[in-house]
């Protein structure tokens, strides 16, 4: 399928108006901007820019959007939940994740 036909973020499977706005906050203004992006970094950037921790399911939607624009078939966002949980668990055990999207851990102030 030719992804060039997608000109608006809301045309991407699993991306509605709210997630489209989140994508714009992290510098994604056109569907092709998703190609090559890291959904986990996009999520961290979103949390930093908004100053709040978003539901981790946002990562699933970001994964689905990036993968779709990179040529994979469309899949529901929840098809990526297990992958995300596994990756975050492995990142946590290696100490590579940022705490609470850029906020210091509770009690560290």
C-alpha positions in Angstrom: 0.0 0.0 0.0 1.3 3.5 -0.9 1.6 5.5 2.3 2.0 8.7 0.3 -1.7 8.9 0.1 -1.8 9.8 3.8 -1.5 13.5 4.2 -3.1 14.1 7.6 -2.1 12.4 10.9 -5.7 11.5 11.6 -5.7 9.3 8.5 -3.3 6.9 10.1 -4.9 3.9 11.8 -5.2 4.4 15.6 -4.6 8.1 15.5 -7.5 10.3 16.3 -7.6 14.1 17.0 -6.1 13.8 20.5 -3.1 11.6 19.5 -2.6 13.7 16.4 -2.2 16.7 18.6 0.3 14.8 20.8 2.2 13.9 17.7 2.3 17.6 16.7 3.7 18.4 20.1 6.7 16.2 19.4 7.4 17.6 16.0 5.3 15.2 13.8 3.2 17.3 11.5 2.9 15.0 8.5 2.5 11.2 8.5 5.8 10.7 6.6 7.5 12.4 9.6 6.9 9.2 11.6 9.2 7.1 9.4 12.4 6.3 11.3 11.2 7.7 14.6 11.5 5.9 17.9 8.0 5.6 19.6 9.6 5.4 23.1 11.6 8.6 22.6 8.5 10.3 21.2 6.6 9.3 24.4 9.3 10.6 26.6 9.4 13.9 24.7 5.6 14.2 24.9 5.8 13.7 28.7 8.5 16.3 29.0 6.7 18.8 26.9 3.4 18.5 28.7 4.9 18.1 32.2 2.8 15.0 32.9 3.1 11.3 32.6 0.7 10.0 29.9 -0.9 6.5 29.8 1.7 4.1 28.5 -0.8 2.9 25.9 0.2 6.1 24.1 3.4 4.2 23.3 1.4 1.4 21.7 -0.4 3.9 19.5 2.9 5.5 18.6 4.4 2.1 17.7 1.4 1.3 15.5 1.6 4.6 13.7 5.4 4.4 13.1 5.3 0.8 12.0 2.3 1.5 9.7 4.0 4.4 8.0 7.2 2.2 7.6 5.1 -0.3 5.6 3.7 -2.8 8.1 0.1 -3.8 7.8 -2.4 -1.9 10.0 -2.9 -3.5 13.4 -4.9 -2.3 16.4 -2.8 -0.4 18.9 -3.3 -3.1 21.6 -1.5 -5.5 19.4 1.7 -3.8 20.6 0.9 -3.8 24.3 2.8 -7.0 25.1 5.9 -5.8 23.1 5.8 -2.5 24.9 5.5 -4.1 28.4 8.4 -6.5 27.6 10.6 -3.7 26.3 9.9 -1.4 29.2 10.5 -4.2 31.7 13.9 -4.9 30.1 14.8 -1.2 30.1 13.8 -0.9 33.7 16.0 -3.8 34.8 19.0 -2.3 33.0 18.4 1.1 34.5 17.9 2.8 31.1 14.5 4.5 31.5 13.9 8.0 32.5 11.9 8.4 35.7 8.4 9.6 35.3 9.0 11.3 32.0 11.6 13.7 33.3 10.3 14.4 36.7 12.5 13.5 39.7 11.4 10.3 41.6 9.1 10.8 44.5 11.0 11.8 47.7 14.2 12.9 45.8 13.6 16.6 46.4 
